[in-house]
Amino acid sequence: MNIPASVIAQVNSMMRTGFEVPDDKLVPHAALNADLGLDSLDAVDMLVYIEETLGVKVEGERLAQLKTLNDVYVLVSETIGSSAQMNA
């Protein structure tokens, strides 16, 4: 999936400000838990942030599927895409 640069920038900004992740760790293959230090509560916070920022609802079961930063990029990209289709 080709992820728009705007999605990557938005997610990376969220990681920097909301979770204090340094720029050098914000790479697509970074594991949310092992590399970025996010626990399950952080993952829920991240999901809430995505929903509030984008004004969309993300199904909770998607949360368990998020393992890497790239997974978050894909989720946000898909969510934006499905939201745009619903509003068309």
GIUR-V794402 format. One line per field, one symbol per residue. ss: DSSP state (h for helix, s for strand, l for the rest). phi: phi as a letter, one per 20 degrees, with the letter a starting at -180 (. if undefined). burial: I if it has 24 or more other ideal C-beta (glycine too) atoms within 12 Angstrom, else O. A space follows every 10 residues. Layout:
ss=???
phi=???
burial=???
This chain:
ss=llllhhhhhh hhhhhhhhhl llhhhlllll sllllllllh hhhhhhhhhh hhhhllllll hhhhhllshh hhhhhhhhhh hhhhhhhl
phi=.eefgfffff ffffffeecl efgfeecgef fgefedmeef ffffgfffff fffemcddfg ffgfeedcff ffgfgfffff ffffffef
burial=OOIOOOIIOI IIOIIOOOIO IOOOOIOOOI OIOOOIOIOO OIIOOIIOII OOOIOIOIOO OIIOOIOIII IIIIIIIIII OOOOOOOO
